[in-house]
């Protein structure tokens, strides 16, 4: 066989714009193989990619000329100190790490209100206290992150130390650097781009029975990382041209008008982007929408293209998500063609048209989404519920989501609750428990009560139902020995004992209410006394409260099912994938 050499043509290589929703934003690729006799063998183009290139949603768009640079996650790492471990920490710490930690603690102290003053210890003493443990903190900053973007971080006890458990600990503020592994046991670190702090979350359910074994030396901090500077993000032109770069810049700035331009043609090859404030919580959608913008803003072109997109939407093999973005990018010029699509008999046409319509502020589109959201047979059900959550300012969307809270399927109830959170809907009675512990949401429904605990994005406990009370006889003892709840049938209150393992001391018996919202608040609020000397809170962390709720539901001391947030396959990947939810290490009653 001849030795073959790959020779690229002027077409750019196919490249996905990773992380942009469900949209297949690709380049067209074609390449030629040339053997030693210079005989050319045309390989052609993948049929799916070629079809996309012919789509009315791809031709004449910014996406047909550019691809993104900077869409990968940015790995960060740092050393930190976890406090509040009782006797489960470790005094051990390599000297190089110790020196780094001392400087970090001194640097971070003024901004924190600091445990140093509470303990009256120098940093070296703090590190050497068995109440603390040195840990490695890791995280992934998402693409397009702006200053202040929150992300989850993992926390692992430093190898080789005698730390026994991180449960109940809190990470003292630390800095995170850009981090990249260069080989086995080798890595390089760079500039400081994030900080991390907050209460550690360890799976509280496996110790209650039924869950998979966990490592007590590993934990996460939900939204514990915070970017201190924006991520670089830019569009790369396949064919460098300063005139075209400026045209791309002007088109983007015209579509997203803010007090500060978000697009800047810095060279013939690169157009820098900033995420508009309105999209800070929806970066992926913004990135997809930018590449779906048509370069022409001529009204006749936009009207003609809207009709072409509407015709193409009906084809089963069309790139429906990309067409939806293209219609949205056309703005109000797309509205005349959308109502007919809302009523289309095919689910994919109705859903994707309505998703664009809601983004354009069309109240009629909400009715089409609601139909999909209430249809248990619709493959777009969970996506429709999520889209209703983005319909801000549309009261009918909030009404439909509240009705979905009464569905029999707990996955639908949870999805509707999450969508109502996205809307900041006043139907959810939400209170902050502790200074930075978790939020408690009380959500009235007509279904059987459900306790729903989130484990990503935010720390929230939701009580979906009504008549929330604990029922004696009731007994719960925390696995780590930090507190006990007890009530007999004749008791008027629950008795709570708070135990401090580090000093082996117990609080006097604390009278706790049977009403569940008040009990949860007492458990999670900061340790304080009211004017009469009664406890207003005992300072249990989010994981400890979640573990107690799980066991009380399991023992039927709370009249509710217990559900832990789990990814929904249909919502994550769209129709055509396996239905239901993947198995989890967390139990669901």
VEXDREN-2710 file (C-alpha; in Angstrom, 1 decimal):
% VEXDREN-2710
k/r/px/py/pz
1/UNK/0.0/0.0/0.0
2/UNK/1.2/3.5/-0.8
3/UNK/2.2/5.8/2.0
4/UNK/-0.5/8.4/2.2
5/UNK/-0.2/12.0/3.1
6/UNK/-3.2/14.0/4.3
7/UNK/-3.5/17.4/2.6
8/UNK/-6.2/19.7/3.9
9/UNK/-8.2/21.8/1.5
10/UNK/-9.3/25.4/2.3
11/UNK/-12.3/24.1/4.2
12/UNK/-11.8/24.2/8.0
13/UNK/-11.8/21.0/10.0
14/UNK/-15.0/20.1/11.7
15/UNK/-15.0/21.3/15.2
16/UNK/-17.9/21.2/17.8
17/UNK/-18.6/24.3/19.9
18/UNK/-18.6/22.2/23.1
19/UNK/-20.9/23.0/25.9
20/UNK/-23.5/24.9/23.8
21/UNK/-26.7/23.2/24.8
22/UNK/-27.8/20.5/22.3
23/UNK/-26.8/22.5/19.2
24/UNK/-24.5/20.8/16.7
25/UNK/-22.5/23.9/15.8
26/UNK/-19.9/22.4/13.4
27/UNK/-17.6/23.4/10.6
28/UNK/-17.7/21.6/7.3
29/UNK/-14.7/19.4/6.9
30/UNK/-13.1/18.0/3.8
31/UNK/-9.7/16.5/3.2
32/UNK/-7.7/14.9/0.4
33/UNK/-5.3/12.0/0.6
34/UNK/-2.3/12.1/-1.7
35/UNK/-0.1/9.2/-2.3
36/UNK/3.6/9.2/-3.5
37/UNK/2.5/9.4/-7.2
38/UNK/0.5/12.6/-6.4
39/UNK/-2.7/10.9/-7.2
40/UNK/-5.5/12.6/-5.2
41/UNK/-8.2/10.6/-3.5
42/UNK/-11.1/12.8/-2.4
43/UNK/-12.6/11.6/0.8
44/UNK/-15.5/13.9/0.7
45/UNK/-17.5/15.2/3.6
46/UNK/-19.4/13.3/6.3
47/UNK/-23.1/13.3/5.1
48/UNK/-24.4/14.7/8.5
49/UNK/-21.9/17.6/8.4
50/UNK/-22.6/18.2/4.7
51/UNK/-26.3/18.4/5.5
52/UNK/-25.7/20.9/8.2
53/UNK/-23.7/23.1/5.8
54/UNK/-26.7/23.2/3.6
55/UNK/-29.1/24.2/6.4
56/UNK/-30.7/27.6/6.3
57/UNK/-29.7/27.9/10.0
58/UNK/-26.0/27.6/9.1
59/UNK/-25.5/29.5/5.9
60/UNK/-24.5/33.1/6.2
61/UNK/-24.1/32.8/10.0
62/UNK/-21.2/33.8/12.2
63/UNK/-20.9/30.1/13.0
64/UNK/-20.1/29.3/9.4
65/UNK/-17.0/31.6/9.6
66/UNK/-15.7/31.1/13.1
67/UNK/-15.2/28.7/16.0
68/UNK/-14.6/29.3/19.7
69/UNK/-11.3/29.4/21.4
70/UNK/-11.5/29.0/25.2
71/UNK/-14.4/26.6/25.6
72/UNK/-12.6/24.0/27.7
73/UNK/-12.9/24.0/31.5
74/UNK/-9.9/25.5/33.3
75/UNK/-8.4/23.3/36.0
76/UNK/-7.4/25.0/39.2
77/UNK/-5.8/23.7/42.4
78/UNK/-4.6/24.9/45.7
79/UNK/-3.8/24.0/49.3
80/UNK/-6.3/24.8/52.0
81/UNK/-7.1/24.3/55.7
82/UNK/-10.3/22.6/56.9
83/UNK/-11.4/23.5/60.4
84/UNK/-14.0/22.1/62.8
85/UNK/-12.9/18.5/62.7
86/UNK/-12.7/17.9/66.4
87/UNK/-10.1/15.2/66.9
88/UNK/-10.3/13.9/63.4
89/UNK/-7.8/16.3/61.9
90/UNK/-4.0/16.1/61.8
91/UNK/-1.0/18.1/62.9
92/UNK/1.1/16.9/59.9
93/UNK/2.0/19.1/57.1
94/UNK/5.1/19.2/54.8
95/UNK/7.2/22.3/55.4
96/UNK/6.9/23.7/51.9
97/UNK/3.1/23.4/52.1
98/UNK/3.1/24.8/55.6
99/UNK/5.0/27.9/54.6
100/UNK/2.5/28.5/51.7
101/UNK/-0.5/28.0/53.9
102/UNK/0.8/30.4/56.6
103/UNK/1.2/33.2/54.0
104/UNK/-2.2/32.4/52.5
105/UNK/-4.0/32.5/55.9
106/UNK/-2.4/35.8/56.8
107/UNK/-3.4/37.2/53.4
108/UNK/-7.0/36.0/53.5
109/UNK/-7.6/36.9/57.2
110/UNK/-8.7/40.5/56.7
111/UNK/-11.5/39.6/54.3
112/UNK/-13.0/36.9/56.4
113/UNK/-13.8/37.9/59.9
114/UNK/-11.6/35.0/60.7
115/UNK/-11.4/32.1/62.9
116/UNK/-7.9/33.3/64.0
117/UNK/-9.5/35.8/66.3
118/UNK/-11.9/33.2/67.7
119/UNK/-9.2/30.7/68.4
120/UNK/-6.6/33.3/69.2
121/UNK/-4.0/31.2/67.4
122/UNK/-1.2/32.1/65.1
123/UNK/-1.4/30.4/61.6
124/UNK/1.3/27.9/62.6
125/UNK/-0.6/26.9/65.7
126/UNK/-3.8/26.6/63.7
127/UNK/-2.2/24.2/61.2
128/UNK/-0.8/22.2/64.1
129/UNK/-4.2/21.9/65.8
130/UNK/-5.9/18.4/65.5
131/UNK/-9.1/20.2/64.9
132/UNK/-7.8/21.1/61.5
133/UNK/-6.5/19.3/58.4
134/UNK/-4.4/20.4/55.4
135/UNK/-6.3/19.6/52.2
136/UNK/-5.9/19.7/48.4
137/UNK/-8.6/21.8/46.8
138/UNK/-9.5/21.2/43.1
139/UNK/-12.0/22.7/40.7
140/UNK/-13.0/23.3/37.1
141/UNK/-13.8/26.9/36.1
142/UNK/-16.5/26.7/33.3
143/UNK/-16.0/28.3/29.9
144/UNK/-17.1/31.9/29.6
145/UNK/-16.9/32.4/33.4
146/UNK/-17.2/36.0/34.5
147/UNK/-15.7/37.4/37.7
148/UNK/-17.7/36.0/40.6
149/UNK/-18.8/32.9/38.8
150/UNK/-19.4/30.1/41.3
151/UNK/-18.4/26.5/40.8
152/UNK/-18.2/23.3/42.9
153/UNK/-14.8/22.3/44.3
154/UNK/-13.5/19.0/45.6
155/UNK/-11.5/18.7/48.8
156/UNK/-9.2/15.9/49.7
157/UNK/-7.1/15.3/52.8
158/UNK/-3.4/15.7/52.1
159/UNK/-2.0/12.2/51.5
160/UNK/0.4/10.8/54.1
161/UNK/-1.3/12.6/57.1
162/UNK/-3.3/11.1/59.9
163/UNK/-6.5/12.9/59.1
164/UNK/-9.4/10.5/59.9
165/UNK/-12.4/12.3/58.5
166/UNK/-13.4/15.7/57.0
167/UNK/-17.1/15.4/58.0
168/UNK/-18.4/18.6/59.6
169/UNK/-15.5/20.7/58.5
170/UNK/-15.3/24.1/56.9
171/UNK/-12.6/25.2/54.4
172/UNK/-10.8/28.4/55.4
173/UNK/-10.6/30.8/52.4
174/UNK/-7.8/29.8/50.1
175/UNK/-6.5/30.7/46.6
176/UNK/-6.6/28.5/43.6
177/UNK/-4.1/28.6/40.7
178/UNK/-4.3/27.4/37.1
179/UNK/-3.2/23.8/37.2
180/UNK/-2.1/21.3/34.5
181/UNK/-0.7/17.8/34.8
182/UNK/2.4/17.4/32.6
183/UNK/3.1/13.7/33.3
184/UNK/3.0/11.0/36.1
185/UNK/3.5/12.9/39.3
186/UNK/4.4/16.1/37.6
187/UNK/2.4/19.3/37.2
188/UNK/2.7/23.0/36.7
189/UNK/0.8/25.8/38.4
190/UNK/0.2/29.3/37.2
191/UNK/-1.6/32.5/38.1
192/UNK/-4.3/32.8/40.8
193/UNK/-7.7/32.8/39.2
194/UNK/-10.1/31.8/41.9
195/UNK/-10.8/31.4/45.6
196/UNK/-12.6/28.7/47.6
197/UNK/-14.2/28.4/51.0
198/UNK/-17.3/27.1/52.7
199/UNK/-18.8/24.1/54.5
200/UNK/-17.8/20.6/53.3
201/UNK/-20.5/18.2/52.0
202/UNK/-19.9/14.5/52.5
203/UNK/-22.6/12.0/51.4
204/UNK/-24.7/11.8/54.6
205/UNK/-26.8/8.9/53.4
206/UNK/-24.5/5.9/53.1
207/UNK/-24.0/5.9/56.9
208/UNK/-27.7/5.8/57.3
209/UNK/-27.9/2.4/55.5
210/UNK/-28.5/1.5/51.9
211/UNK/-25.9/3.8/50.2
212/UNK/-22.6/3.1/48.7
213/UNK/-19.4/3.3/50.9
214/UNK/-17.8/6.7/50.8
215/UNK/-14.3/8.0/51.6
216/UNK/-14.4/10.2/54.7
217/UNK/-11.2/12.0/53.4
218/UNK/-13.0/13.4/50.3
219/UNK/-15.7/16.0/50.2
220/UNK/-17.2/18.7/47.9
221/UNK/-18.1/22.3/48.6
222/UNK/-21.2/23.1/46.5
223/UNK/-20.6/26.4/44.8
224/UNK/-17.5/26.8/47.0
225/UNK/-15.2/28.2/44.3
226/UNK/-15.4/31.7/43.0
227/UNK/-13.6/33.1/39.9
228/UNK/-11.7/36.3/40.7
229/UNK/-11.3/37.2/37.0
230/UNK/-13.1/36.5/33.8
231/UNK/-12.1/33.6/31.4
232/UNK/-10.7/34.6/28.1
233/UNK/-13.2/33.8/25.3
234/UNK/-12.9/34.6/21.6
235/UNK/-14.1/33.7/18.2
236/UNK/-11.5/32.6/15.7
237/UNK/-12.0/33.3/12.0
238/UNK/-11.2/30.3/9.7
239/UNK/-9.9/32.8/7.1
240/UNK/-8.3/35.8/8.7
241/UNK/-9.8/39.1/7.5
242/UNK/-9.9/42.3/9.5
243/UNK/-12.9/43.5/7.5
244/UNK/-14.8/40.3/8.3
245/UNK/-13.7/40.4/12.0
246/UNK/-15.1/44.0/12.3
247/UNK/-18.3/42.8/10.6
248/UNK/-18.7/40.0/13.1
249/UNK/-17.9/42.4/15.9
250/UNK/-20.5/44.9/14.8
251/UNK/-23.2/42.3/14.2
252/UNK/-22.8/40.9/17.8
253/UNK/-22.7/44.4/19.4
254/UNK/-25.9/45.3/17.5
255/UNK/-27.7/42.2/18.7
256/UNK/-26.6/42.5/22.3
257/UNK/-26.7/46.2/23.1
258/UNK/-25.3/46.9/26.6
259/UNK/-23.6/49.9/28.3
260/UNK/-20.3/48.2/27.4
261/UNK/-19.6/46.6/24.1
262/UNK/-19.3/42.8/24.4
263/UNK/-17.4/42.1/21.1
264/UNK/-14.1/43.5/20.0
265/UNK/-12.2/42.6/16.8
266/UNK/-8.7/42.7/18.1
267/UNK/-7.0/41.2/15.0
268/UNK/-7.9/39.8/11.6
269/UNK/-8.1/36.4/13.2
270/UNK/-9.7/37.0/16.6
271/UNK/-12.9/38.6/18.0
272/UNK/-12.9/38.8/21.8
273/UNK/-16.2/38.3/23.6
274/UNK/-17.6/39.3/27.0
275/UNK/-20.7/37.6/28.5
276/UNK/-23.6/40.1/28.8
277/UNK/-25.0/40.5/32.3
278/UNK/-28.4/39.2/31.2
279/UNK/-26.6/35.9/30.2
280/UNK/-24.4/35.4/33.3
281/UNK/-26.5/32.5/34.4
282/UNK/-26.9/31.1/30.9
283/UNK/-23.5/31.2/29.2
284/UNK/-24.0/28.2/27.0
285/UNK/-27.1/29.6/25.5
286/UNK/-25.4/32.9/24.7
287/UNK/-22.4/31.1/23.0
288/UNK/-24.8/29.1/20.8
289/UNK/-26.9/32.2/20.0
290/UNK/-23.8/34.2/18.9
291/UNK/-22.8/31.7/16.3
292/UNK/-26.4/31.4/15.1
293/UNK/-26.6/35.1/14.2
294/UNK/-26.8/35.9/10.5
295/UNK/-24.4/38.5/9.3
296/UNK/-27.0/40.3/7.2
297/UNK/-29.5/42.6/9.0
298/UNK/-31.4/43.5/5.9
299/UNK/-35.2/43.2/6.8
300/UNK/-36.0/41.5/3.5
301/UNK/-33.3/38.9/4.0
302/UNK/-34.4/38.3/7.6
303/UNK/-38.0/37.8/6.6
304/UNK/-37.1/35.4/3.8
305/UNK/-34.7/33.4/6.0
306/UNK/-37.4/33.1/8.8
307/UNK/-39.7/31.5/6.3
308/UNK/-37.0/29.2/5.1
309/UNK/-36.2/28.2/8.7
310/UNK/-39.9/27.5/9.3
311/UNK/-40.1/25.2/6.3
312/UNK/-36.9/23.3/7.3
313/UNK/-38.0/22.8/10.9
314/UNK/-40.6/20.2/9.7
315/UNK/-38.0/17.9/8.4
316/UNK/-37.2/15.1/10.9
317/UNK/-33.4/15.1/10.1
318/UNK/-33.0/18.9/10.2
319/UNK/-30.8/20.5/13.0
320/UNK/-33.8/21.6/15.0
321/UNK/-31.9/23.1/18.0
322/UNK/-29.8/25.2/15.7
323/UNK/-32.9/26.3/13.7
324/UNK/-34.4/27.4/17.1
325/UNK/-31.4/29.5/17.9
326/UNK/-31.3/31.0/14.4
327/UNK/-35.0/32.0/14.7
328/UNK/-34.2/33.6/18.1
329/UNK/-31.3/35.4/16.6
330/UNK/-33.6/37.0/13.9
331/UNK/-35.5/38.6/16.8
332/UNK/-39.0/40.0/16.2
333/UNK/-38.7/39.4/12.5
334/UNK/-39.1/35.7/13.3
335/UNK/-42.4/36.1/15.2
336/UNK/-44.8/36.0/12.1
337/UNK/-43.7/32.4/11.2
338/UNK/-43.8/31.0/14.7
339/UNK/-47.5/30.6/15.6
340/UNK/-48.1/28.0/12.9
341/UNK/-45.1/26.0/14.2
342/UNK/-46.4/26.1/17.8
343/UNK/-49.5/24.1/16.7
344/UNK/-47.6/21.6/14.5
345/UNK/-48.5/18.0/15.1
346/UNK/-44.8/16.9/15.4
347/UNK/-43.4/17.3/18.9
348/UNK/-39.9/18.5/17.7
349/UNK/-41.4/21.3/15.6
350/UNK/-43.7/22.6/18.4
351/UNK/-41.1/22.4/21.1
352/UNK/-38.1/24.1/19.3
353/UNK/-40.3/26.8/17.8
354/UNK/-41.9/27.5/21.2
355/UNK/-38.4/27.6/22.9
356/UNK/-37.4/30.3/20.4
357/UNK/-40.8/32.1/20.9
358/UNK/-40.4/32.2/24.7
359/UNK/-37.0/33.7/24.3
360/UNK/-38.5/36.4/22.1
361/UNK/-41.1/37.3/24.6
362/UNK/-44.1/35.6/22.9
363/UNK/-46.7/34.7/25.5
364/UNK/-48.4/32.3/23.0
365/UNK/-45.3/30.2/23.0
366/UNK/-45.9/29.3/26.7
367/UNK/-49.0/27.4/25.8
368/UNK/-47.1/25.2/23.4
369/UNK/-44.4/24.5/26.0
370/UNK/-47.0/23.8/28.6
371/UNK/-48.7/21.2/26.4
372/UNK/-45.3/19.4/26.1
373/UNK/-44.6/19.8/29.8
374/UNK/-47.9/18.2/30.8
375/UNK/-47.7/15.3/28.3
376/UNK/-46.1/12.2/29.9
377/UNK/-45.5/10.8/26.4
378/UNK/-43.6/13.8/25.0
379/UNK/-39.9/13.2/24.6
380/UNK/-39.4/16.9/25.2
381/UNK/-41.2/17.0/28.6
382/UNK/-38.3/17.9/30.8
383/UNK/-36.8/20.3/28.3
384/UNK/-40.1/22.1/28.1
385/UNK/-40.3/22.4/31.9
386/UNK/-36.8/23.9/31.9
387/UNK/-37.8/26.3/29.1
388/UNK/-40.8/27.5/31.1
389/UNK/-38.4/28.4/33.9
390/UNK/-36.7/30.8/31.5
391/UNK/-40.0/32.5/30.6
392/UNK/-39.4/35.4/33.0
393/UNK/-42.2/38.0/33.1
394/UNK/-44.8/35.6/31.7
395/UNK/-47.3/34.8/34.4
396/UNK/-48.9/31.9/32.6
397/UNK/-45.5/30.1/32.7
398/UNK/-45.5/30.3/36.5
399/UNK/-49.1/29.1/36.7
400/UNK/-48.2/26.0/34.5
401/UNK/-45.2/25.2/36.6
402/UNK/-47.2/25.4/39.8
403/UNK/-49.7/22.9/38.4
404/UNK/-46.8/20.5/37.5
405/UNK/-45.9/20.4/41.2
406/UNK/-49.0/18.3/41.6
407/UNK/-47.9/15.6/39.1
408/UNK/-47.6/12.0/40.3
409/UNK/-44.0/11.6/38.9
410/UNK/-41.5/13.0/41.5
411/UNK/-39.1/13.8/38.7
412/UNK/-41.6/16.1/37.2
413/UNK/-42.3/17.7/40.6
414/UNK/-38.6/18.2/41.1
415/UNK/-38.1/19.7/37.6
416/UNK/-41.0/22.1/38.1
417/UNK/-39.6/23.2/41.5
418/UNK/-36.2/23.8/39.9
419/UNK/-37.8/25.8/37.1
420/UNK/-39.7/27.9/39.7
421/UNK/-36.4/28.6/41.4
422/UNK/-35.0/29.9/38.0
423/UNK/-37.9/32.3/37.8
424/UNK/-37.5/33.5/41.4
425/UNK/-41.1/32.6/41.8
426/UNK/-42.8/34.0/44.9
427/UNK/-44.8/30.8/45.2
428/UNK/-41.8/29.3/46.9
429/UNK/-41.5/30.5/50.4
430/UNK/-37.8/30.6/50.8
431/UNK/-35.7/31.5/53.9
432/UNK/-31.9/31.5/54.5
433/UNK/-30.8/29.1/57.2
434/UNK/-27.6/30.2/58.8
435/UNK/-25.3/32.8/57.4
436/UNK/-24.1/30.6/54.5
437/UNK/-25.5/27.2/55.3
438/UNK/-28.5/26.5/53.0
439/UNK/-31.9/27.7/51.9
440/UNK/-35.1/26.1/53.1
441/UNK/-38.0/26.2/50.6
442/UNK/-41.6/25.4/51.5
443/UNK/-43.6/24.6/48.4
444/UNK/-47.3/23.9/48.7
445/UNK/-48.6/20.9/46.6
446/UNK/-51.6/18.7/46.5
447/UNK/-49.5/15.5/46.3
448/UNK/-48.0/13.3/48.9
449/UNK/-45.2/15.2/50.8
450/UNK/-41.7/15.1/49.4
451/UNK/-38.4/16.2/51.0
452/UNK/-36.1/17.2/48.1
453/UNK/-32.4/17.9/48.7
454/UNK/-30.1/19.4/46.1
455/UNK/-26.5/18.3/45.7
456/UNK/-25.4/20.6/42.8
457/UNK/-25.4/24.3/42.1
458/UNK/-26.8/25.4/45.5
459/UNK/-27.5/24.0/48.9
460/UNK/-31.3/23.9/49.2
461/UNK/-33.8/21.7/51.2
462/UNK/-37.3/21.8/49.7
463/UNK/-40.4/20.7/51.5
464/UNK/-43.0/20.0/48.7
465/UNK/-46.4/19.4/50.2
466/UNK/-48.4/20.6/53.2
467/UNK/-49.0/19.9/56.9
468/UNK/-45.3/19.5/57.7
469/UNK/-44.8/17.8/61.1
470/UNK/-42.6/15.2/62.7
471/UNK/-44.5/12.4/64.4
472/UNK/-43.4/10.6/67.6
473/UNK/-42.1/8.2/68.6
474/UNK/-39.0/9.7/67.1
475/UNK/-35.3/9.0/67.7
476/UNK/-32.3/9.9/65.7
477/UNK/-28.6/9.9/66.6
478/UNK/-26.1/11.3/64.2
479/UNK/-23.5/8.8/63.0
480/UNK/-20.7/11.1/64.0
481/UNK/-22.2/11.6/67.5
482/UNK/-22.8/15.4/67.1
483/UNK/-26.5/15.5/68.0
484/UNK/-29.5/13.4/69.1
485/UNK/-33.2/14.0/68.5
486/UNK/-35.7/12.3/70.7
487/UNK/-39.5/12.4/71.3
488/UNK/-42.0/10.1/72.9
489/UNK/-45.7/9.9/72.0
490/UNK/-46.7/11.9/75.0
491/UNK/-44.1/14.6/74.5
492/UNK/-45.1/18.1/73.4
493/UNK/-41.8/18.8/71.9
494/UNK/-38.7/17.2/70.4
495/UNK/-35.7/17.0/72.7
496/UNK/-32.4/18.0/71.1
497/UNK/-29.0/17.3/72.5
498/UNK/-26.0/18.9/70.8
499/UNK/-22.7/17.1/71.4
500/UNK/-19.2/18.5/70.8
501/UNK/-16.9/15.5/70.1
502/UNK/-13.7/17.5/70.4
503/UNK/-14.4/18.4/74.0
504/UNK/-16.8/15.6/74.8
505/UNK/-19.3/18.1/76.1
506/UNK/-23.1/18.2/75.8
507/UNK/-25.5/21.0/75.7
508/UNK/-28.5/21.2/78.1
509/UNK/-31.6/19.6/76.5
510/UNK/-33.0/21.9/73.9
511/UNK/-36.8/22.0/73.2
512/UNK/-37.4/21.7/69.5
513/UNK/-40.7/22.0/67.7
514/UNK/-42.6/19.2/65.9
515/UNK/-43.3/21.6/62.9
516/UNK/-40.7/20.5/60.4
517/UNK/-39.8/23.9/58.9
518/UNK/-39.1/25.3/62.4
519/UNK/-37.1/22.2/63.3
520/UNK/-35.0/22.4/60.2
521/UNK/-34.3/26.1/60.9
522/UNK/-33.3/25.3/64.5
523/UNK/-30.9/22.6/63.3
524/UNK/-29.2/24.7/60.7
525/UNK/-29.1/28.2/62.1
526/UNK/-26.0/29.6/63.7
527/UNK/-25.7/28.8/67.4
528/UNK/-27.4/31.8/69.1
529/UNK/-29.7/32.5/72.0
530/UNK/-32.8/34.7/72.0
531/UNK/-33.6/37.3/74.6
532/UNK/-35.1/34.7/76.8
533/UNK/-32.1/32.4/76.7
534/UNK/-33.6/29.8/74.3
535/UNK/-31.6/28.4/71.5
536/UNK/-32.3/29.9/68.0
537/UNK/-30.0/27.5/66.3
538/UNK/-27.4/24.8/66.9
539/UNK/-25.2/25.2/63.8
540/UNK/-25.4/21.8/62.1
541/UNK/-24.1/21.8/58.5
542/UNK/-26.1/21.1/55.4
543/UNK/-25.0/17.4/55.1
544/UNK/-25.9/16.7/58.8
545/UNK/-29.4/18.2/58.4
546/UNK/-29.9/16.3/55.1
547/UNK/-28.8/13.0/56.7
548/UNK/-31.2/13.5/59.6
549/UNK/-34.1/14.3/57.2
550/UNK/-33.4/11.2/55.2
551/UNK/-33.4/8.9/58.2
552/UNK/-36.5/10.5/59.7
553/UNK/-38.4/10.0/56.4
554/UNK/-37.1/6.4/56.3
555/UNK/-38.4/5.7/59.8
556/UNK/-41.7/7.4/58.9
557/UNK/-41.2/10.0/61.6
558/UNK/-41.8/12.5/58.8
559/UNK/-44.8/11.8/56.5
560/UNK/-42.8/12.3/53.3
561/UNK/-40.8/10.6/50.6
562/UNK/-37.1/11.6/50.5
563/UNK/-35.6/12.4/47.1
564/UNK/-32.0/13.5/46.3
565/UNK/-31.4/15.6/43.2
566/UNK/-30.3/13.4/40.3
567/UNK/-29.5/14.2/36.7
568/UNK/-32.4/13.6/34.3
569/UNK/-31.2/11.9/31.2
570/UNK/-34.0/13.3/29.0
571/UNK/-33.2/16.8/30.1
572/UNK/-29.4/16.5/29.8
573/UNK/-29.2/14.8/26.4
574/UNK/-32.6/15.3/24.8
575/UNK/-34.9/12.8/23.2
576/UNK/-33.6/9.5/21.8
577/UNK/-31.5/8.6/24.8
578/UNK/-32.6/6.1/27.6
579/UNK/-35.5/7.3/29.6
580/UNK/-35.3/7.6/33.4
581/UNK/-32.5/8.5/35.6
582/UNK/-29.1/6.8/36.1
583/UNK/-28.5/4.9/39.2
584/UNK/-27.0/6.9/42.1
585/UNK/-25.1/6.2/45.2
586/UNK/-27.7/8.2/47.0
587/UNK/-30.9/6.5/48.1
588/UNK/-34.4/7.6/47.1
589/UNK/-37.3/6.5/49.3
END
